[in-house]
Amino acid sequence: MPKALKKLQLHGFNNLTKTLSFNVYDICYADSEEQRLAYIEYIDEAYNADRLTHILTDVANIIGANILNIAHQDYEPEGASVTMLISEEPVMSEQLSNTQSPGPLPDSVVAHLDKSHITVHTYPESHPTNGISTFRADIDVSTCGRISPLKAVNYLLHALESDIVTLDYRVRGFTRDVRGRKHFIDHNISSIQNYISRDSKQKYQMMDVNVYQENIFHTKMVIKHFKLDDYLFCVDEEDLSPKEWKRLHKLVRQEMTEIYYGRNLARNLEL
């Protein structure tokens, strides 16, 4: 488990900015008009502004911040945006000692928040001919001072249960100690994976790209196994012919793989 650096005696306020960008993708197959309508209904329930506001409020509570202002908007036919202005609360010594430990899961959230901001924006997208729809949500948690957005990683992973997740964490700026020495980071970190719970590590395939000298950390995650029923609307996989099941399973997996590796693969599917 990563350890906090020796407590710094700072000159003035901690000016470090810590930003966690959390990009998630939710894939499904909806070919007919009936299926597309069911898909939109699902998106409206899972990613509406009220639910996203609730999730971001929990994030604020987890990292220890106060909410100053909330703006949110639903869009037609689906999607939403939420922006939350936050500020840092006084951090108790017990909270400081646990700053670098993995954050809580959704069923154990108890907290508050204030300074910087949290935002979420959603981006619905669909393929014009093959029935695949991919819904993306971008969440940014940016904090100043001692509070850390990394505390929210586990909660967001479990609350959103996404197929592909891209995590970017960066520490910017510097803060000075009482001797005038600059500190460009105030905690030890080798990977975002240090903050991810064991069940998620078992569920996802993951890879890292880290630039330690720049305090930039990047982790990509893709679900290892999936049940096709979870990606269908108005039809059960048991009702599909073996040939159709294989085609749709391959279609969904290929969409995941292309997003995960960031490149198109040869299309060898019978569409």
N, C-alpha and C positions, 0 to 999 in steps of 0.2 A: 504494500500500500504506500502511495507517495507520502512523504513527510513534509510538514511545513518548515520553511526556513526559520532560523532563530529569529525571534520577534525583533522587528526593526524599531529603533527609536527614530521617528521621523521628524523632520522639520516642517511643520504645517500639515496640510492635508495630503492624503495618499492620492497622487495624480494619475496612477495607472488606470488605463481603460482596458477592461477584459470583455471580449465579445465572443459569444457562442452563436454560430449560425447553424441552424438545424433544418435541413431540407429533406422532406419525406415524400414518398411516392406511393400512391394507392392505385393498383391496377385491377381492371375487371374486363369481362367480355359481355358486351351488350349489342347484339346484332339487329334485332327486330325493334320496331317502334315500341312495343310493349316492354321489352327489356330495357330500352333506353330510358323510358319513363320511370321504371323501377330503379334504375341506376341514379337518376336525378333525385328521386325521393330519398335514396340512401345517402347521397352526398349532402342533401339539405339537412338531414338528421345528424350526420356525423361531423359536418364541417360548417354548421351555421354560426353566425356571429355570437349568439348567446353561449353556445357550448365552448367556442374558442375563447370567449371572454372568461368563462369559468376556468378553463385550463391555464390561461395566462395569469389569472388571479392566484391560482395554486402555485404557479412558478414563482411569482412575486413573494408569496408567503414562504416558500421553501428556501429561497436565497437570502431572505431577511431584508426586505425592502418595503417601503410605504408607497402605496398607489396615490399619485397626485391627480391623475386625469385619465379617462378612458374615452376613446372614440371608436365606434364600430359601425360596420355597414354590411348588409347582405346584398348580393347581386342576383340578377336574373340571367339565365335560368338556374344557375347554381354558383356557389362560391361566396367568400366573405373576406373582409379585412378587419383587423383590430389593432389599434395602436394604444399603448399604455405608457404614460410618463411616470417614472418612478424615482425615488430618492432613498438613500441609505439610512437605515435606522442605527441607533447605537448598538454595537455588537458586543454581547456579553463574552466574558473570558471563556466560558464553556463552548459558545458558538465558534470562537476563534480556534480553539483546540481541535474542533471537528471540521474545519473548513476544507481540508483536503481529503476527507473520507467520501466514499460513494454516497450519493444522495438517496432520499427515501423513495419508496414505491408509492403508487397512487393511494393505497389504502392506509398509509401512515403519514399523511400530510398534516402538519400543524404549524402555521407561521404567519409572516407579514413583510412589506417592502416600500422604498422611496429614493430616487435619483437615477438619472439616465433613462433608458426606455426598453420596452419589450414590444415587438410587433409580430403580427402574423398576416400573411397574404396568401391567397389560394389561387391556383391556376388550373382550371379544367381543360382537358385536351382529349381529342379522340381521333382515331384513324378513319379516313373517309370511306374505306371499303372493307376492312377486315374485322370490324367489330370491337377492336381493342380501344379502351378508354383509360387514360392515365391521368390521375388527379394529383397535382403537386401542391404542397403547402410549405412555405418558407417562414421559419420562425427565427427571429433575431433577439437575443438577450444581451444587452450591452450595459455594463455597470462601471461605475467609478468607485474608487476606494477599496475597502477591505472585502466587501461581499463578492462572491464568486458565482457566475452563471453555471459552472460545472456541477453545482449541487443539484441542478434540475435535470441532468441528463437522463437518469433512470426513470424519473417521473414521466418525462415526455416520451421516452421509448415505449413505456407500458400504456400510457394514455392514448397514444395514436396507433400503436400496433401496425406499423407500416411495412411494406414489402421491401423497399430500398430506403436507406437513410444515409445522408451525407452530412458529416459533422465537421465544422471548421471552428477552431478556437485560436484566438490571437490576443496577445497582450501588447498594448501600444503605449508609447510615452515613457516617462520615467518619474520616479519620486526621489526626493533627497532625504538622507538621514541627517541627524543633528550635526554630523561632522562635515556635511556638504557633499558627501559622496552620492553619486547617482545610482539608483537601483532600477533596472529595466524589467524586473519580475520580482514578485514577493513570495513565490511558492515554488516548490519542486514539481516538475511534471515531465514525464518522458513520452506519454501517449494519452489520448483521450480514453483509450481502452482501460486505463487504470480506474476510471470512474464508472465503468459499466458493470452491472451485476452479472453474476455467473449464468443465470438463466438466459439472459440476452446473448451472452457469448456462445452458449450452446445452440441457440436458435439461429444465429446469423453467421455467415461467412464474412470475415472482415479483413481489411488491409489498411496500412498506414502510409502516409507520406508526411514526414515531419521535417521542418527546417529549424533546428534547435537554436542556431545563432540569431535567428530573427523572431524567436518565440511564436512560431506558426505551427499549428498541429492540425492534421487532417486525417479523418477516419471515414472509410466507406464500409457500408454494411448491406448485405443482401440476404434475404431469407433462404435457408437451406432447403427446406421441404415445405410443400404446400398441398392443401386439399382442394381440388378443382372446384368442388361445390361452393367454396368461399368466394369464388370469382365469377359465379354465374348468377343470372337473374331470370326468374320465371321458368327455370328448367333445372332438373336435378341431374347430376353426372351419371346416376344409375340408369337414366333414360336414354343416354347417348349410346350410339353404336361404338364398338371398339375403335373403329377408324376415326370417328368424329371425336371421341375422347382423346385419342392420341394427338389429333390435329390441334385441338384447343389447348391441351396441356403444353404442347410444344410452342404454341403461339404465345401463351402467357409467360412461359419460361424465357423465350427469346426476348420478349419485351423487357423483362427484368434484367437479363444479361446485358442487353444493349445499353440500358440506363446505367447499370453498375460499372461497366467498362468504358462508357462514354464514346462508343462507336457503333456503327451499323454493322450487322452481320449479314452474310449472304442469305437471301430469302429463298429457301428451298421448301417452303410449305405449299401444300395444295390449298389455295385460297378460293 
